Amino acid sequence: MTERNAGNRLTLQSLGRPLAQGRTAEIFAWGDQQVLKLYRAEFAARDVDLEANKARQVYATGLRVPAVGEVIEIENRRGLIYERLDGPTLLDQLGARPWQLLYIAHTMAQLHVDLHTRVASTLPSTHQRLARKIEQVERLPDSQRRAILQVLATLKDSDSLCHNDFHPANILLTTQGPIVIDWLDATQGNPLADVARTSLLIRFAGLPPPAMQRAGQAILRALLHTVYLRRYFQLRPGGQRELQRWLIPVTAARLLEDQPGEQAPLLAYLEKLLRADRQ
């Protein structure tokens, strides 16, 4: 009996309680050595297939990531079978042990440098992905949109593996070492575009409630941001000035995601970046 056939006879109730859940999916045990990432009903089927395809391409680069199995369907929800790799996230670790911030930031930087050494020439283009997103942001005046796209056009392209959602909640601390998960947004491109995205997420993205209840969140964010960038550029020297220019299209593209509480600070930050770039 194949996993696909077995999955077709399952029900949501028979899966039991999820091991974890997020905005787009729930994670369930699937035997002893695998998990089922079951996407919520509103998540498009083509996006599940896209993640499966990207996950296989990332695995083929030799990076240590969860092996991916079949796509299945349970009660009109599509799911993806992954190798099971247990462990807390770096965000969990930061919330529970903030004194380990140096280790957490260094781990992030080292993992990011490692994945940026991988060639991913079969994945979609970072440049094209950013341009599409920027074109769709309704809150940008046309003159500002043109200026942002002009900046993007001047930035050097590459075929390095980029995650595009690289942050502490997407890094698991497993018995096999730290492992990066959730590759739906993976592209090929300039590593600095990926670093810019991580910088933006650390500074502006909302944190889940357990992390938000910790005292000194703003201080932790600032320290994590500073130490992560410092360590990244120690391991991969050069590019700090170019990073500031990458932040312009990356910030503009983030606006399309319309995350609660982010629009006003992102717009203000974008204007600051554009003013600095004109000087």
N, C-alpha and C positions, 0 to 999 in steps of 0.2 A: 504493500500500500504506500503510495507516495504521500509526502507532506501536503501537497495540494489537495489530494482526495480526502485526507484526514481532516484538513482544515475546513473543507466544504461541509462536513458533517458536524462540526462544532457549533456551539452557540456562544454568545457573549457571556451568558451565565456560567457555562461550563469552564470558561477560562479562569474563573476565580478572581481574586483581588489583584489589581495591577501592582507590579513591583515599583513602578514609577509612572508619572504622567506629566505631560506638558501641554502647551497651547495647541499643538497639532496632533498629538498621538498619545496613546497609553502603551506601556511596556508590560508584557505578560511573560511568565515562565513558559517555555516550550521544550518540554523534556528537561534533562539535567544539564545539557551543554549548549542550549540555544535559548533565545528569547524571541518573542513576537512583538514587533513594533506595529501596533494596530492604529492606523490613522483614523481620525474622527470623520464622521460621515460627510462633512462639508469639504473635506480635503479632496482635491481632484485626482482621479485615477491616474491621469498622465503624469502627475507630480510624483506619485509613488513609483511608477515605472522609471521616471527620470532619476529618482534617488537610487534605485536599485542599480541602474546603469552606471551612475557616477561612483557609487560605492565600489563596484567591481573594478572600475578604472583606477580608483585610488589604491585599492588593494594591489593591483598589478604593478604599481610603482615600487613596491617593496616596503612601503611604510607600514609599521605595525598598527593595523586598524582591525576592527571586527570583520571577520569573513562574512559575506552575505550569501543567503540562500534564495529560496523561491519567494515569489509574490503570491499571496493567497487572498481569499475573500471570505469574510464571515459576516453574515447579516448585513450585506451591502456596504461593508467597510473593508477596505483593502489593507493588507498588512504585509510586512516584510520580515522574513526570518533572518536573524543575525546570530553569530557566535556570541555566547554569553560570556561577558567579562565583568565580574562583580567588583565593586569598590565605590567609595565615596567620590564625589566630584571635588575639584579644587575649590569650588565655591563653598561646599559643605565644610571643607577643611579650614577655609579662611574664617567662616562664621564660628566654628567650634574652637579654633586655635589661631587667633589673629597674630599671636607672637611668631607664627611660622610664615609670616608674610614674605620674608626674604626668600625662603625656600620655594614658596608658591610662585612668586614672580620670576625667579630664576628657572623654575621648571617650565613655566609658560614660554619664556624666551628661548630656551634650549629646544623645546618641541617645535616652536615656530620656525626657528632656523633650520632644523632638520627637515621639516616638510617642504621648506622652500628650496632645498637642494634637489628635490624630485622634479623630473620633467613630466609635464602632463599635457602633451601636445594634442591629445584627442578631446580634451574638455573644452567647453565654450570659452570665449574670450572675455576677460575681465573688462577690457575697454568697451566692448560692445554692450555688455550687461549694464555697466554704469551709464552709458549714453542712453540706452532705452529707458532706464529708470528716471534719469534727469528729464527726459522729454515728457514724461508722464506726470511730473510734479506740478500740480495746478497752482500752488502758492508762489511759484517763482515768476516774477515779471519776465517778459520776453528778453529784455536787455540783459538781465542778470543770467538767464538761462544760456544765452549766447556766450556771455563771458565765461561761464563755467565750462561749457563745451569746448571753448577755445583753449582753456587751460588743459583740459583732458587731452586734447589733440596734440599738445606739446610734450606730454609725458611719455617716457620710454616704455615700450611694450616688452613682453618676455613670454616664455612658455613654462614658467615655474608653477608648481602646484600651489594654489591659493584656496584657503578654506572659506573665507568670507563670513564666518560666524564664530571666530576663534575667541573664546572667552572662558573663564574658570568653570562655568557650568557645563561646558562641552569637553572637559578633560576628566577622565576617570583615573583614580589611583588604584590600580589593580595589582595582583601578586606578580604580574609580568611587567610591571612598571607603568608609568603614566601613558594613557592612550587617548587619542583625540577621536571623538564621535560626531555624528550628525553632519554628513557631507552633502546635503541637498544643494547647497549653494556653491559647491566647489567649481572653480574655473582654472584656466591657465592665464598667467599674467605676471605683472611686475610684483615681486614680493612686498614692495613698499605700499602698494594698494591694500594688501591684506593687513599689513601693520597699521596703516591708517584706520582701517575698519575696527581693528581691535582697540586702538587708542580711543576711538569714538565711543565704542561700547563700554569700556571701562569708565569713561568720564560721564556718559549721559544715560546709558540704559538703566531701566528700572531693575531692581533686584527683588527676588522673591521674598515673601514675608519673613522667614527665619533670618535671612541676612539683614533685612531692614530693621529688625529689632535689636541688632547689636549696636552698642554705643560707638560713637566715633566713625560712622560710616563714611563721612566726607574725608576724614583723615586717612582711612584705609584705602579709599579710592585713589586719593592723590599719591600716597606712597606706592601702591601697587602699580600705578601708571608710570611713575618716575623710575622705579627699580626695574620694571619689565623693559621699558625702552632703553635704559642704560645698559642692561645686560644684553639685549638683542644686538645693539650696535657695537658692543664689545666683541661679540661672537661673529658678527657680520658687519665690519666697519664700513662707514660711508653711507651717505644718503639722507642724513638728517635734514638738510635744507630741502631736498626733493620731497621728503615726507610731508613737509608743510604744504606743498602744492598739491600732493595727492589728497590731503584732507579736504580740499575744496570740492572735487567731484564726489568723493565718498560721503561727505556730509550732506550734499545736495540729494544724493540718491537715497540716503537714509530717511529723508523727509517723506518719501513715498510710502514708507511702512506705517506712518501715522500712529506711532506708539504714544500711549497716554502720557501727558506731561512733558513730552520731548519737543513739540513743535516750536514753541517760543524760544527756548534756549538754543535749539539747533539753528534757527533762523538768525538769531543774534550772533552766534558763533560763526556762521557762514559769512555774514556781513563783515565781521572782524577779519576773517581769513582773506576775503576779497580785497579789503582796504590795504592789508599788509602786502598782498601780492602786487597791487598797483604802485606801491612806493618804490 
